[in-house]
Amino acid sequence: MKKLTLTVIALTLTLITNAQMIEKVVDDMTDKTNYYSTINLIVANESKTEGVTIVPSIRNKNGKLTANSLICSIVGLGVCNESNKMIIMFDDETKFTLTSWNKFNCKGNAYFDLDESQVQELATKPIKKIRFTNGKSYESVTNTPSRNDYFINFYDELNKLK
């Protein structure tokens, strides 16, 4: 019985760590191709009542795939938001701060653009922790993300699709 349990756990971990992160979807009516991240990065408080999901936005420009913006869905950090801040700290203690560019909204959405150096850091460095602050209510959450190698794996898979 112990061997069966260990086998099931090992198989589950293998599937989780090797899960496809990017899905290609072709609209059969328009023949338009879109790419989506199938796994979200989650940063939440210990009780999972406040937090943010972070997903890279994938664009296809002239056949070249890029992901230089982040889409965030905010939960429990105020009703409305604007001018949100996100600080990403890496294992080597370096960090950068992003400010959302979208206007005031009460839908719980925030959008961030990344420059090339920020993309490079995300693609190569494990994340130590992330702080997300609602610029309207100033409520925030700081924690280690659900997967500290999320962006490393994401950009590696994106590069394989190029």
C-alpha positions in Angstrom: 0.0 0.0 0.0 2.9 2.4 0.8 4.4 1.7 -2.6 1.2 2.5 -4.3 0.8 5.7 -2.4 4.4 6.8 -3.2 3.9 5.9 -6.9 0.7 8.0 -7.1 2.5 10.9 -5.4 5.5 10.6 -7.7 3.3 10.5 -10.8 1.3 13.5 -9.6 4.4 15.5 -9.0 5.8 14.5 -12.4 2.6 15.7 -14.1 2.5 19.0 -12.2 6.2 19.8 -12.9 5.9 18.9 -16.6 2.6 20.5 -17.2 2.3 22.4 -20.4 2.3 26.2 -19.6 1.4 27.6 -23.0 -1.5 26.5 -25.1 -2.0 27.3 -28.8 -5.6 27.9 -29.8 -6.8 28.3 -33.4 -10.2 29.8 -34.0 -11.7 27.7 -36.8 -14.0 30.4 -37.8 -11.4 33.2 -38.3 -8.3 31.1 -38.5 -6.7 33.4 -35.9 -4.2 31.8 -33.6 -3.9 32.8 -30.0 -1.6 31.7 -27.2 -2.5 31.4 -23.6 -0.8 30.6 -20.3 -2.5 27.5 -18.8 -0.9 28.0 -15.4 -1.3 31.1 -13.2 1.2 32.3 -10.6 -0.5 32.9 -7.3 0.6 35.2 -4.5 -1.8 35.1 -1.5 -1.9 35.5 2.3 -1.6 32.4 4.5 -5.4 32.0 4.8 -5.8 32.4 1.0 -8.4 35.2 1.5 -6.4 37.9 -0.2 -4.1 37.8 -3.1 -3.4 38.1 -6.8 -3.1 35.8 -9.7 -0.5 36.8 -12.3 -0.5 35.7 -15.9 1.9 36.7 -18.7 0.1 38.1 -21.8 1.3 36.5 -24.9 1.3 38.5 -28.2 2.0 37.3 -31.7 3.4 40.1 -33.7 4.3 39.1 -37.3 4.9 35.5 -36.3 7.1 36.4 -33.3 5.8 35.5 -29.8 6.4 38.0 -27.0 5.3 38.2 -23.4 6.2 41.6 -22.1 3.1 42.4 -20.0 1.4 40.9 -17.0 -2.3 40.6 -16.3 -3.3 40.4 -12.6 -6.6 39.5 -11.0 -7.0 40.9 -7.5 -9.0 39.2 -4.7 -9.7 40.7 -1.3 -7.4 43.7 -1.6 -10.1 46.5 -1.8 -13.1 46.8 -4.0 -11.7 49.2 -6.6 -8.1 49.8 -7.7 -5.8 52.0 -9.7 -2.1 52.8 -9.8 -1.3 49.4 -8.3 2.3 48.5 -7.4 4.0 45.2 -7.7 7.5 44.6 -6.3 9.2 41.5 -7.4 12.3 40.4 -5.4 14.6 37.6 -6.6 16.6 35.1 -4.6 19.7 37.2 -5.1 17.9 40.1 -3.3 17.6 42.2 -6.5 14.2 43.6 -7.2 12.1 45.9 -9.4 8.9 47.8 -9.0 6.1 47.9 -11.6 3.1 50.3 -11.7 -0.1 49.3 -13.4 -1.0 51.4 -16.4 -4.8 50.7 -16.5 -7.3 53.2 -15.3 -9.5 53.1 -12.2 -11.7 50.0 -12.2 -13.8 47.9 -9.8 -13.3 44.7 -11.7 -10.2 43.6 -9.9 -7.9 43.8 -12.9 -4.4 45.3 -13.2 -2.1 45.4 -16.1 1.7 45.9 -16.0 4.2 46.3 -18.9 7.7 44.9 -18.7 10.9 46.3 -20.3 13.5 43.9 -21.8 15.7 43.9 -18.7 12.7 43.0 -16.5 11.8 40.2 -18.9 15.4 38.9 -18.8 15.4 38.9 -15.0 12.1 37.0 -14.8 13.3 34.5 -17.4 16.5 33.7 -15.5 16.1 34.3 -11.8 14.0 32.5 -9.2 11.6 34.7 -7.3 12.0 35.1 -3.5 8.8 37.0 -2.9 6.2 39.4 -4.4 4.4 42.3 -2.9 1.2 43.6 -4.6 -0.3 46.8 -3.4 -3.7 48.2 -4.4 -3.0 51.9 -5.3 -6.5 52.9 -4.3 -7.0 51.2 -0.9 -3.3 50.7 -0.1 -4.1 47.1 1.0 -1.3 44.7 0.1 -0.2 41.1 0.2 3.5 40.0 0.4 4.4 36.3 0.1 6.5 33.8 -1.7 4.7 32.9 -5.0 3.2 29.5 -5.5 6.1 28.6 -7.8 9.3 30.6 -7.6 10.5 29.3 -11.0 7.2 30.1 -12.7 8.6 32.7 -15.1 11.8 30.8 -15.8 9.7 27.8 -17.0 7.2 30.1 -18.8 9.9 32.0 -20.9 11.7 28.7 -21.6 8.6 27.2 -23.0 7.8 30.4 -24.9 11.3 30.3 -26.5 10.7 26.7 -27.6 7.6 27.9 -29.5 9.5 30.6 -31.4 
